[in-house]
Amino acid sequence: MNWGGHMGGWMWFGWFGGALAAVLIILVVLRSMRQGGDQRQETPEEELKRRYARGEISEAEYEHRLEELRK
């Protein structure tokens, strides 16, 4: 069958592949921008509270460090 030249109809795969690559690049860029904006830096008091909740530090150490932070 003659497709009138044009690589036998395979050129549509090139167009489709290019469009798919462009969409994927746009999605990756948008996702990375969104994730970067959602991340919030933890304050020292929040980190101290998290460490106390995990049992990494004692209550006395927690209170002492909290007092030092609030000076």
N, C-alpha and C positions, 0 to 999 in steps of 0.2 A: 504494500500500500504506500502511496506517495503522500507525504504530509506537506508537500510543497516546499521541501528543503527545511530550513529552520531546525536543524538537528532532530528531525523526526518527532517533534512534539515534546522533546525533553527540556526545552527552554523554560517551560512552566515550572519545572522543578527548581530551576535557578531563581526564578522570581519568588516562588513560595519559600524557598530556603532563605533568601535575603530578607523577606518580610518577617519570617519567623525569628531570624537572628536579631532584627531591629526590635521586635516586640520583647524578646528576652532581655536584651540590653536595657531597654527602658524599664522593665520590671525590676531588674537587679538594682538599677540606680534608685528607683523610687523606694524600694524596700530598704536599701542601706540608709537613705535619707530619713526614713520614718523611724528606723531603729535607733539612729543616732540621736534623734530628738526626744525619744522616750526615756532614755537613760538619765537617771538623776543621781547626782553624787550624794553618797551617804554622809550625813553629818557625823562628827566624832561622837556625839552623845548617842546617836542611833547605832553606830558600830559598837559602842560600849554596851548598850542594852542588848544587842544581838549576841555578843560574846558571853554576857552574863546568862542569857536565856539558854545558850548551848551548854553551859556549865564549864566554859573555858576559864572563868575567873570566879573567885569566891564573892560572897555578898560584901564582905569587908573591903576587898579590893575594888569592887564595883563602886561602892560608896566613896572610897578614898579618891579614885580616879574621877568620878563625877564631880566631886568637890573641887578637884584641881582644875577641871575643865571650866567650871563656872566662875573661877577667880578672874 
